[in-house]
Amino acid sequence: MLIKKLDLYIIRKFLGTFLFSIVLIISIAIVFDLSEKLDEFIEKKVPVIDIIFKYYLNFAPYYANLFMFLFVFISVIFFTSKLASQSEIIAILSAGVSFKRLMVPYFVSASVLAIFSMLLSNFIIPHATKTRLDFEDMYLRGTYYNKDRNIHKQISPGMFLYIENYSTPSDIAYKFTLEKFENKRLVSKLIAEYAQWDTIKNKWIASNYYIRNFKDSTQQITYGDAIDTALNIAPDEFKRRLTRIETLNYYELNQFIDEQRLHGADNINLFLIEKYKRFVFPLATFILTLIGVSLSSKKIRGGTGLNIGIGLLFSFSFILVMQVATQFSINSNVPPIVSVWIPNIIYLLIGIVIYMKAPK
């Protein structure tokens, strides 16, 4: 199907309105954020160049992508309502263009934004978020402290680690225990008062340790002051905030999820939700475009303002359903892929009903 002048006109209106609205709202967000943090920036003497290039330059794409589907919906309703109020929709349909054909440039525009959102979510925003969070850690939050207690991890098949608590400033794991199993039998157990990360050797040094080696019905015990341990785990594993999963690109996130499964993490669903939503939520662009065009293509009393009000209602209800659905997976046995798809499925059905009732 060839792109015609009418298609280019609608695509230009769609993308132009979206770009204008998202730039406007991000600019407002930056102004409010700066006014809130200005005193801290001045007090801690943060360099202006860091504020601009390390914080706000990476602040903008994250929040632009976060609210992208919301402003896609509002943009579609805004400029389509204007077309309808000026009787342009009536003229297009009267000229023999079907409503189905009218949807083509809308979905072309939605495709551009959805693909752009997927690229942002999986490859561009993770790096930007890492820079922004590092800035916050340096100037705003301060040192992160791991408050977990009685930490259990499987670090490789048959190898299990236990520590009572972990000191992030000094990279010390207290009450360190390492167990090795073969064929479901305990064959070795290392117990140390503490283990500290050696940045030169890139190894853990266990201090005041003893090792129990089991063979048949006998055991051998070895004592010592210090011993190197080659563990498949680094200090970053104990320093990672949950928000840090947003700093991982697509390939790093998959690797991280595999590592967490191996370690026996109990919050795998949270990481899977992050993975799936990077692909599923951009698809909401098509659904909200369908609803937006179907709602605003008819000239009604109340005009653009009423349509925008209805659009905001739909947008915020979509956000509410999205948040509730993801909590189902975190706090229950609902598979993450199902919970992430629930908002899209619900609003796709709504969109189909509204589309069937739209003026043709």
NORJO-V800654 format. One record per residue. N is the residue number from 1. SS is DSSP state (a for helix, b for strand, c for the rest). BURIAL is # if it has 16 or more other C-alpha atoms within 10 Angstrom, else .. Layout:
<<N/SS/BURIAL> <N/SS/BURIAL>>
//
This chain:
<<1/c/.> <2/c/.> <3/c/.> <4/c/.> <5/a/.> <6/a/.> <7/a/#> <8/a/.> <9/a/.> <10/a/#> <11/a/#> <12/a/.> <13/a/#> <14/a/#> <15/a/#> <16/a/.> <17/a/#> <18/a/#> <19/a/#> <20/a/.> <21/a/#> <22/a/#> <23/a/.> <24/a/.> <25/a/.> <26/a/#> <27/a/.> <28/a/.> <29/a/.> <30/a/.> <31/a/.> <32/a/.> <33/a/.> <34/a/.> <35/a/.> <36/a/.> <37/a/.> <38/a/.> <39/a/.> <40/a/.> <41/a/#> <42/a/.> <43/a/.> <44/c/.> <45/c/.> <46/c/#> <47/c/.> <48/a/.> <49/a/.> <50/a/.> <51/a/#> <52/a/.> <53/a/.> <54/a/#> <55/a/#> <56/a/#> <57/a/.> <58/a/#> <59/a/#> <60/a/#> <61/a/#> <62/a/#> <63/a/.> <64/a/#> <65/a/#> <66/a/.> <67/c/.> <68/a/#> <69/a/#> <70/a/#> <71/a/#> <72/a/#> <73/a/#> <74/a/#> <75/a/#> <76/a/#> <77/a/#> <78/a/#> <79/a/#> <80/a/#> <81/a/#> <82/a/#> <83/a/#> <84/a/#> <85/a/#> <86/c/.> <87/c/.> <88/a/#> <89/a/#> <90/a/#> <91/a/.> <92/a/.> <93/a/.> <94/a/.> <95/c/.> <96/c/.> <97/c/.> <98/c/.> <99/a/#> <100/a/.> <101/a/.> <102/a/#> <103/a/#> <104/a/#> <105/a/#> <106/a/#> <107/a/#> <108/a/#> <109/a/#> <110/a/#> <111/a/#> <112/a/.> <113/a/#> <114/a/#> <115/a/.> <116/a/.> <117/a/#> <118/a/#> <119/a/#> <120/a/#> <121/a/#> <122/a/#> <123/a/.> <124/a/#> <125/a/#> <126/a/#> <127/a/#> <128/a/#> <129/a/#> <130/a/#> <131/a/#> <132/a/#> <133/a/#> <134/a/.> <135/a/#> <136/a/.> <137/a/.> <138/a/.> <139/a/.> <140/a/.> <141/a/.> <142/c/.> <143/c/.> <144/c/.> <145/c/.> <146/c/.> <147/c/.> <148/c/.> <149/c/.> <150/c/.> <151/b/.> <152/b/.> <153/b/#> <154/b/#> <155/b/#> <156/b/.> <157/c/.> <158/c/.> <159/b/#> <160/b/#> <161/b/#> <162/b/#> <163/b/#> <164/c/.> <165/b/#> <166/b/#> <167/b/#> <168/c/#> <169/c/.> <170/c/.> <171/c/#> <172/b/#> <173/b/#> <174/b/#> <175/b/#> <176/b/#> <177/b/#> <178/b/#> <179/b/#> <180/b/#> <181/b/.> <182/b/.> <183/c/.> <184/c/.> <185/b/.> <186/b/#> <187/b/#> <188/b/#> <189/b/#> <190/b/#> <191/b/#> <192/b/#> <193/b/#> <194/b/#> <195/b/#> <196/b/#> <197/b/#> <198/b/.> <199/c/.> <200/c/.> <201/c/.> <202/c/.> <203/b/#> <204/b/#> <205/b/#> <206/b/#> <207/b/#> <208/b/.> <209/b/#> <210/b/#> <211/b/#> <212/b/#> <213/b/#> <214/b/.> <215/b/.> <216/c/.> <217/c/.> <218/b/.> <219/b/.> <220/b/.> <221/b/.> <222/b/.> <223/b/.> <224/b/.> <225/b/.> <226/b/.> <227/b/#> <228/b/#> <229/b/.> <230/c/.> <231/c/.> <232/c/.> <233/c/#> <234/c/.> <235/c/#> <236/a/.> <237/a/.> <238/a/#> <239/a/#> <240/c/.> <241/c/.> <242/a/.> <243/a/.> <244/a/.> <245/a/#> <246/a/#> <247/a/#> <248/c/#> <249/c/#> <250/a/#> <251/a/.> <252/a/.> <253/a/#> <254/a/.> <255/a/.> <256/a/.> <257/a/#> <258/a/.> <259/a/#> <260/a/#> <261/a/.> <262/a/.> <263/a/#> <264/c/.> <265/c/.> <266/c/.> <267/c/.> <268/a/.> <269/a/#> <270/a/#> <271/a/#> <272/a/#> <273/a/#> <274/a/#> <275/a/#> <276/a/#> <277/a/#> <278/a/#> <279/a/#> <280/a/#> <281/a/#> <282/a/#> <283/a/#> <284/a/#> <285/a/#> <286/a/#> <287/a/#> <288/a/#> <289/a/#> <290/a/#> <291/a/#> <292/a/#> <293/a/#> <294/a/#> <295/a/#> <296/a/#> <297/c/#> <298/c/#> <299/c/#> <300/c/.> <301/c/.> <302/c/.> <303/a/#> <304/a/#> <305/a/.> <306/a/.> <307/a/#> <308/a/#> <309/a/.> <310/a/#> <311/a/#> <312/a/#> <313/a/.> <314/a/#> <315/a/#> <316/a/.> <317/a/.> <318/a/#> <319/a/.> <320/a/.> <321/a/#> <322/a/#> <323/a/.> <324/a/.> <325/a/#> <326/a/#> <327/a/#> <328/a/#> <329/a/#> <330/a/#> <331/a/.> <332/c/.> <333/c/.> <334/c/.> <335/c/.> <336/a/#> <337/a/#> <338/a/#> <339/a/#> <340/a/#> <341/a/#> <342/a/#> <343/a/#> <344/a/#> <345/a/.> <346/a/.> <347/a/#> <348/a/#> <349/a/.> <350/a/.> <351/a/#> <352/a/.> <353/a/.> <354/a/#> <355/a/#> <356/a/.> <357/a/.> <358/c/#> <359/c/.> <360/c/.>>
//
